[in-house]
């Protein structure tokens, strides 16, 4: 196994964790939108029950409020389920990442994590003599060092780890 392989796995976990974090951040917004729809539907139902004129022609169309409200509540419940599932998956991914990180030397892990703060992806392929992170040419010695897999090779411009 090469020096880079465990870090590539770690990078995959980091990507999944970041994606789940973004998903978790957006789901409460979806829930708030559905709650606003529910509130609006309840308001229109109350207006209809009180015999008040609807605010627009669209609102004047006959509506089965009970089924509309039930549908919106079901959508809110679905968003809540997706949020709970995403949080559970996030915790699982974090635990698996920790297991993976335990198998990496502390020195290499520190180097990777320090670099990961400012560069994503942190580990990129050297294609020809071109860093696929910043797309700048690297010296021919970089490819030679990568083949021998005795040490990390980093891009001279962006600092990413090359493989």
Secondary structure, DSSP 8 states (H G I E B T S, - for coil): --TTHHHHHHHHHHHHHHHHHHHHHHHHHHHHHHHHHHHHHHHHHHHHHHT---SSHHHHS---HHHHHHHHHHHHHHHHHHHHHHHHHHHHHHHHHHHHHHTS-HHHHHHHHHHHTT-SSSEE-EETTEETTT--B--HHHHHHHHHTSS-EE-TTT--EE-
